[in-house]
Amino acid sequence: YLTNTSKVGGPSIFGEEQYDVGTSLQEAVQASSETEDLQLVWEDDKFHQKDCPAIVSPDHKDFFFASEGQGWRAMIFPNEAERKAYQYNESLVQGLVLLVFRGCDWGQCEPNYLGPEDLTEDKKWEMKINEKPVTKLVAIGHEAFIAKHENGVIFSHSSTGDFKVQIQVNEPSKFVKISSFIVY
């Protein structure tokens, strides 16, 4: 439901997925600013054996991707497919937004990777939630962070009851990879 389609499914053999796996990293890097969407991206992590008739690893290392030169990228939570699937009730959502960054294998990040520590006053990358600038990311462990604005950690719903998360990367040739967004 995350990509706002009716394509859903469980673990499957590589290439036979019934759900939207997103775009390849190579395509995402070359994406122009034609779309505002924060892209769901996957990269070949070598754990999915393309020639194996069994499920070897049931999870893809997918993430949301934004890179320099793409302008503001956005995602709306919940989208229409999520509203229907999970019977979204706006009154049960407080507005606390958490992010989980794509971890770096063995603690070794790619050279052009921007992480939570790079969301600073020098604006290597920026984030807004419902047009309110995120000023800090508060670490809570395991690559998870709470988004904070100048007056606290609770973000108001939009007029349509959702949350528009926007990211823009300003540092040349750099990118941000976020594994998950959680709105409580």
C-alpha positions in Angstrom: 0.0 0.0 0.0 3.0 2.3 0.5 3.3 3.1 -3.1 -0.5 3.9 -3.3 -1.3 1.0 -5.5 -3.4 -2.1 -4.9 -0.3 -4.3 -5.5 0.3 -6.2 -2.2 1.8 -9.5 -1.3 4.0 -11.5 1.0 7.4 -13.1 0.6 8.1 -14.4 -2.9 10.8 -15.7 -5.2 12.9 -12.9 -6.7 11.2 -11.4 -9.7 7.8 -12.9 -8.9 6.8 -10.3 -6.4 3.1 -9.3 -6.5 3.8 -6.0 -4.8 5.5 -2.8 -6.0 9.2 -3.2 -5.2 10.0 0.3 -6.3 12.6 1.5 -8.8 16.3 0.5 -9.1 18.9 2.7 -7.5 20.4 3.4 -11.0 17.0 4.7 -12.2 16.5 6.8 -9.0 19.9 8.4 -9.3 19.1 9.5 -12.9 15.6 10.7 -12.0 14.9 14.3 -12.9 12.8 16.7 -11.0 9.8 15.9 -13.2 8.1 14.3 -10.2 7.8 15.4 -6.6 7.5 11.8 -5.3 9.9 10.5 -2.7 10.9 7.3 -4.5 10.9 3.8 -3.1 14.2 2.3 -4.3 15.8 -1.1 -4.1 19.3 -2.2 -4.7 20.6 -5.7 -5.4 21.9 -6.7 -2.0 23.2 -10.1 -3.3 21.0 -11.9 -0.8 18.3 -12.6 -3.4 19.4 -15.5 -5.6 17.9 -14.7 -9.0 18.2 -18.3 -10.2 16.9 -20.0 -7.0 13.4 -21.5 -7.0 13.0 -20.9 -3.3 12.7 -17.8 -1.0 16.2 -17.3 0.3 15.7 -13.9 1.9 12.1 -12.6 2.3 13.1 -9.0 2.6 14.5 -6.4 0.2 16.8 -3.7 1.4 14.5 -1.0 0.1 14.5 2.7 1.1 13.2 6.1 0.2 15.8 8.0 -1.8 16.5 11.7 -2.4 19.6 13.1 -4.0 21.0 16.5 -4.8 19.5 18.3 -7.8 16.1 16.6 -7.6 14.4 19.5 -5.6 11.9 18.8 -2.9 10.8 15.1 -2.8 7.6 14.3 -0.9 5.5 11.5 0.4 2.0 11.7 2.0 1.1 9.5 5.0 -1.3 7.9 4.8 -2.0 7.7 1.1 -5.5 6.6 -0.1 -4.5 2.9 -0.4 -3.2 2.9 3.2 -6.4 4.8 4.5 -8.6 2.0 3.0 -6.4 -0.9 4.0 -5.8 0.1 7.6 -9.1 2.0 8.3 -7.1 5.1 9.1 -8.6 7.1 12.0 -7.0 10.6 12.2 -8.0 11.0 15.8 -5.8 8.1 16.9 -2.7 9.7 15.3 -0.9 12.2 17.6 1.6 13.6 15.1 4.9 12.1 16.3 7.0 11.3 13.3 9.9 8.8 13.4 12.4 8.0 10.7 14.6 4.9 10.4 17.7 5.5 8.2 19.0 2.8 5.9 21.9 1.3 7.9 25.4 1.2 6.6 26.7 -2.3 6.2 29.2 -3.0 8.9 29.2 0.6 9.8 30.8 1.6 6.5 28.7 4.2 4.8 28.9 5.0 1.1 31.1 8.1 0.4 28.1 10.3 -0.7 25.7 9.2 2.0 24.1 11.9 4.2 22.7 10.7 7.5 20.8 12.2 10.4 23.8 14.1 11.7 23.9 16.0 8.4 20.5 17.7 9.0 22.2 20.7 10.4 22.2 24.5 10.2 24.5 24.4 7.1 21.6 22.5 5.3 23.4 19.7 3.6 19.8 18.3 3.4 16.5 19.6 4.7 13.2 18.1 5.8 9.7 19.5 6.3 6.6 17.9 7.7 3.4 19.7 6.6 5.5 22.7 5.6 7.1 22.9 9.1 10.9 22.7 9.0 12.5 19.8 10.9 15.2 21.4 13.0 16.7 18.3 14.6 16.5 14.5 14.6 16.6 13.0 18.1 18.2 9.5 18.2 16.2 6.8 20.0 18.4 3.8 18.9 18.9 1.3 16.0 19.1 4.1 13.3 15.7 5.4 14.5 15.1 9.2 15.1 12.2 11.4 16.2 11.7 14.5 14.0 11.7 17.7 15.9 10.6 21.2 14.9 11.4 24.5 16.7 8.5 24.1 19.2 8.5 20.3 19.9 8.0 16.9 18.4 4.3 16.8 17.6 3.4 17.8 14.0 -0.2 18.9 13.2 -2.2 17.0 10.7 -2.8 18.8 7.4 -6.3 20.0 6.5 -7.0 16.6 4.9 -5.8 14.7 8.0 -2.5 13.5 6.7 1.3 14.3 6.9 3.3 15.5 3.9 7.0 14.7 4.5 9.4 16.5 2.2 13.1 16.1 1.7 15.6 18.1 -0.3 19.3 17.4 -0.6 21.5 20.4 -1.1 25.0 19.0 -0.9 26.4 18.3 -4.4 26.5 14.6 -5.4 25.1 13.5 -2.1 21.9 11.5 -1.2 19.7 10.4 1.7 18.3 6.9 2.2 15.5 6.4 4.7 14.2 2.9 5.4 11.0 3.7 7.2 8.7 6.5 8.2 6.4 5.9 11.2 3.7 8.3 12.3 2.2 7.8 15.7 
